[in-house]
């Protein structure tokens, strides 16, 4: 956790453009966007990946989805569609070992 870039952003040790923040989550722009809108919904609680989720985290995950829905509307992409992605593990493309939800949209997205 000491070297976790998302924890450092959450703790304001590294600056980032925060588009949304509440007591449990933040939303930032992805630094390597794959779509015109590519945002990350990140829980403030350090959870390495989906594999480390516990039953007590159910509310946190549902909150992340509700936040994504609201941010998609705010970004003007909810009507035409958007994609939500959680990568789990290196083979799936997870590059930061801190659970996060990708919100992508703003154009027609290829499947893979």
N, C-alpha and C positions, 0 to 999 in steps of 0.2 A: 504494500500500500504506500510506502514511503516514496517510491518511484513512479507511482501511478499518475499519469498526466491529467486524467480526469479529476482525481482527488485534488491535485494542485490547482486546477481551474476552479473547482468547487470552493476551495479554501482561499481563493483569490491570490494565490502565490504565482500564478501564471495568468496573464490577461487574455481574455477571449471575449468576443461579442456575444453577450448573453441576451437572447431574445425573450426569454421567459424564466422566471425563477419563483419557486415557492419553498416551503420548509422542507420538502422531500425530493425535489427534482429541479433540474435546470435544462434549458434548451439552448444549444449553440449551433453555429454554422460549422459544417464539416470543412476541414482545411484542404481536402482533396475531393471536391464535389464531383459526383457522377451524374448530376442532373441540375437544371437551373435552380431548383430548390432542393437542397440536401442539408437537412438539419439532423442533429442528434439530440434525443431525449435521454437524459442521463439521471439515474437516481443518485441522490447524495450519499446514500448508504453504499459502501463498497461491497459489491457482490461481483465475484470474478466473472461468472457467466450464468446462463440458464441452468447449468448443471449444479450450481451451488444454491439455487433458490430453495427456500424452505416454505412450509405451509404458512408461516407467519408473514410471508412476502406477497400473498395474494392481492392485498389491497394496493400495494405499491405497483405491481404490474398492471392492474386495471387502471390506476391513476395515470400511468404512462400512456396508455391507449387513449384515454379521455383527453389528455394534454395534446397528443398527436392530432386528434380530431379537431380541437380548437385551433391549434397552430396552422393546420392545413386550411381551415376556413380563413384565418387571418392572412395567410399568404396568397389567398385567391386560387387555391388549387383543389378545393374540395369538390367543386362541381364536375370538373373534367377527370378527376381521379388522381390518386397518389398511391405510393407503395410504402409499406412498413416492413422493415427487415431487422431481424436480430440474428447476427452471426454468432455461432457458438463453436469455439475452438479454432485452431490454426487452419485446419483443412477447409473450414467454411469461410475463412477470410477475416476472422476476428483478430485485429491487430493491437487492440488495447484490452488488457485483462480487467475490464470493468464493464459490467453489463450496460448496454446502451441500445436504443432503438433508433434505426435510421428512418427518416421521413424523406422520401424522394418524390418529386413531381415537377410540374411546370412544362412538361412535354410528353409526347407519347413515349413510354419506356419500353425498351426491348425486354423480352422475357428473361434472358440470362445475362 
